[in-house]
Every structure is written in C-alpha cells, then in structure tokens.
Amino acid sequence: MKDSYWILSSENNTYETLNKDEKIDCLIVGSGIVGLTTAYLLAKENRDVIIVDADKVGWGTSGRNTGKVTSQHGLIYDAISKKHSPKKARMYYDANEEGIKLVENIVSEYNISCDLKKVPSFVYTLDENYVQDIKNEYETCKELKIPCDYYNNITGIPLDIKGALCFKDQIQFHPKKYVDQLAKINKKLGVKIYENTSIVDIKTEEKCLVKTSRGYSIECNNLIVASSNPWYDGLRFYFAKEEASRSYLICTKLKEGILAGNYINVEEPRRTFRNYEDEYGQKYLIIGGQDHKTGKCDNEGKSYEIIEDYAKNNFKIGEVLSKWSAQDYLPYDEVPYLGRINSKQNNIYIVTGTNKWGLSNGSVGAIIIRDLITKNSSKYEQLYNPSRAKSYLNAKFIKSDIEMAYDYIKGKINLGDDKLSERDEGKIVNIDGKRYGAYRDEEGHLYVVDITCTHLGCELRFNSAEKSWDCPCHGSRFDFKGNILNGPALNPLKCYGEGENHINPKIL
C-alpha cells in the first residue's frame, strides 16, 4: 500500500501489541479519528478504555484522506431533505458543525500542531448541465437556514467554473498529525492503545468477549467497532447496506498558490482538491478522485496518471511527492450508520458508512456513542440510527445487489490462466482445476493464494496499483501474501498447499 503524504510527513509513533488478557469497560476496535475521538470523550467521562488496531494508529483512511473537515458534503442537503425530511437535513448540518467544533476545541485546548486553518469549502461544476443542481442545493440550504453563498465563478482558482456553492468557516488540517497527537492525549488520560492486534472472533452476551489473532482475549462492557466497516454484523447485514469505494490522491508542490479552501465538483469524473502549506511555508496541492467500487477497476494504476495529468493541465505544479489510495463506505440513503449496532444489543456500537466525509461524520459518531454510553440517549440518535427503517431499500441498493450476484457467479465460472505470473504481475491462474491468485514480485518471488474471499465467498480480483486482492462484493482486501488490508473479512487467505479458505462472515 502506497503511503500518503500525511503518513510520510508525520511522527508515526509506535505502540505495543497486546500480549495478555484484558478486562475493560469500553473496548474500541480501530485507531483512526473515530476510535481516538471516542476514546478521548469517554476517558473525559472517567470511563476505562482500551483501543486495539490491526495496523498502526492512523494508518487507515484517517491517514489517507484530503484533510478536509467540513459540513459541506457535495449536494447532500437537497438529497437528505427529499429522502428523509428537511428537519433531518438541518440536523445533519448541526451534527457536522458540532463535529467540526469538537476538532477545533481539541486542537485549541491541547495546542496540537496540525496546520489547522479555517477556510471556505466549495462544491462546484465545470459543466453547465450541473449548474441547476448546485442552485437547487443552494435554495435548499437557504430554506434550512444553513449559511452559504452562491457564486457564478471562483476567483483564484484556474478552472472555468460555471457555478459554485460556498460554506464559510470550515477547516482543513494535517489529519495524521492530528490523530498522532490525539493518541498521545489519550495515553495521558489513561487509555491503553495496542497496535498490530487483530480481532478474529467475538462472543456477545451480557458482556462482549473478543479474541485476537495471537490468542489473547478482551472482555468488555461496551464494544465500539470503529474500523470503517463492521467486521461483526449483529444480524443487520451492513455489508449489503453500504458500498465499498476506492479513490486516489496525489500530493504535489505548488509553484503558484491558489485560493485557500476545500473543493469538490459534482460531475464525473469526480475531482477533489485543497491547498496545504507546511510549517516552512512550502505550498502543496492535494488532489484526487477517480472513484470506483472496490474490485471493479481494470487498471487502478492508471488512476494516478489521470489525476497527475489533470493537475499538470490545470495548476502550476512541481514534482509529485506521493500517491496513495483510500477506501470508504457509502450508505445507500446518504446518511451514515452511527450508534448501536442493532435494537437488541445495547452495548455494541458502530460507526460506518461515513460517505467519504469521515473526519466530520466520524467526529459526530464519537459524540453520539459517548452520549449513548454515558446518558443512554443522543439528540442525533434517530437520524443516524443504524437500525432505521428502509435505509437501504432503494434503486441503488437493488442495482448493487444485482451486481454482487453477477460478480459472485462470474468469479466462479472464470477458471483462470494456465501460465503463472511474470515479474510484477498478478493474475488468476488454474492449478489442478482450481482457481488461485498468483503474484510474482519484481525480484521473481511467487506468491499463490486461494482467492475465495473469507467473508462470504466471492472471488477476488487483482489490484494492479496496490498489488492486492480485492473483493467486488463487499470490499474486503488482502495483500499478495493473503493478509487482511480491509474488512469485513476476519480471516486471511490461505497460501497454495494450505487448504481452502475458511468462510466466516460473523453475521451472528
């Protein structure tokens, strides 16, 4: 996995791996902005907290995004007003503004050095056909009394913008510096943090008991699943209620500055960008897009080339410093799932489906979970309720479900190539009548794995940019050695000669 500019330019402190059994009040699985913010809020309420992560602090999507923290999430308010109600649309805005304010307060109180700046956010179009959509969003926001302005163009941006909606007083920052410092604050508050600690099993009764890949167990009164997507499902089928989506970003030096702000367009191909200035005054452009469903791209590496060409053609840039990708989960009704995992298990909580806006929505999730655990209620509980009725019964869900069935069947039919991979090539091969995934690295070492996804049995596809095996059904990802990169899968892939993969969706 390519490292982001944020990861490359931060401290990257390390924490120990769990090597004993533990008992705790609140266990949080995931050390990104959701897990660390939730831990912080609970620790401030004198709750005992442990955080575990299969990787390192902030090395997931929290360290691989644009660093935009805003309540402007594309054309979201018109959509929520129509699908839910104007009241809930306004509540969505209020919640995200509270999430932004929480980030600002933490940075201010602890004097966190993360290059936080207050900037405007813009959603714009270069296509006349989309101007009316932006105007509709503007009118909806005005009806909801959401402060905003409409612009025919944006001075200071070298694009032929036809229309734009602006939210003032939003923020941007260095996300990895923020989560690194938040982890240190948590440690001072008594929170235990364990890295490289994978969860492989769970038992749910009055208390939860989770087991790690190294055989240790953690018993907890409250379990918070803060790992982007829920590896434990609680019979709510979240893997089918949201879509896994990948996007690509690059960081380049800017030879000529642009108007400070957060920017995203509404048409395809999607383009998102922002400026960044480090402590030495060097200016950068963070720009990305090329979104696609996980496992549904024929040449992921080409995405970086397209974005770089776009940046060169529209901005005065220098060298490309880093390239990286991220995975997000998109709910079918626009609103994330934040709160209790279901209506019966009052001690298991999730934050998922943050719709590519996890820095603000994730902070909202932390607020909601803190309130549910300490007060048994939250003013945002019903809007984000993971058990809300008809959250996924719509055209997008039906289309996605049909695609999943097609991908599942197609994968089983394709027997694969009879020849093994060349250097730096990954492909599906046929060995003794069975399909395997083969990747040969640049030094000639060959890695062959069973590519039946250990979540629900879909057949994986090779990702040429990340050298990974990706699931087109529910978004699980594995490196070429079979190790898990993204869930909901809990079990790694088996190598050739080790037998067949163990399918375990952890629905119950």
Number of C-alpha atoms within 10 A of each C-alpha: 13 13 14 24 23 22 19 13 12 16 12 15 11 13 15 13 17 22 13 10 12 14 15 15 14 26 28 25 27 28 30 30 31 32 31 30 26 29 33 25 17 24 20 14 11 11 20 19 24 25 25 28 26 23 17 21 29 26 20 22 21 25 27 25 28 30 25 26 30 27 24 27 19 20 21 18 27 22 18 19 17 10 15 16 14 19 12 19 24 19 16 22 20 16 23 24 21 18 24 23 17 17 19 17 12 16 18 12 8 11 10 18 14 20 16 21 17 15 19 20 29 26 22 28 26 17 15 11 10 16 18 11 16 23 17 14 20 23 17 21 24 13 11 18 10 16 12 17 14 18 16 13 17 18 12 10 15 13 13 13 19 17 24 25 25 22 19 17 14 21 22 26 19 25 27 29 22 24 25 24 20 22 28 14 17 24 16 11 18 17 22 19 27 24 19 18 24 22 22 19 18 18 12 14 10 12 15 18 19 19 18 20 15 14 14 15 20 19 20 23 16 20 26 27 24 29 26 27 26 24 27 25 18 19 11 16 15 24 24 17 22 29 24 24 21 22 23 24 26 24 27 24 20 21 15 11 18 19 14 18 22 26 22 22 24 20 13 11 9 13 21 19 22 21 22 27 18 12 9 6 8 11 18 23 24 23 23 29 23 19 20 15 21 24 26 18 18 11 11 22 15 14 20 21 12 14 19 20 11 14 20 13 11 12 17 16 20 15 10 14 13 16 21 20 24 20 22 25 26 21 22 23 19 19 26 26 30 29 32 27 27 19 12 9 13 16 21 24 25 29 31 28 29 25 21 20 24 28 28 27 33 28 27 29 33 28 24 25 26 25 19 19 20 12 9 11 15 16 11 20 19 14 19 20 19 25 16 14 8 9 21 18 12 11 10 15 19 13 10 18 15 11 14 18 13 12 20 20 13 13 20 13 11 13 16 17 14 13 12 19 21 15 14 15 16 25 21 25 22 17 16 7 10 10 23 24 30 28 28 20 17 11 8 12 10 19 18 24 26 25 28 26 30 27 26 20 19 25 27 28 25 29 25 18 16 17 21 25 33 26 34 26 29 28 27 28 28 26 20 25 20 21 16 22 19 21 22 26 27 24 24 23 28 20 20 15 9 10 11 15 19 17 18 17 20 20 14 12
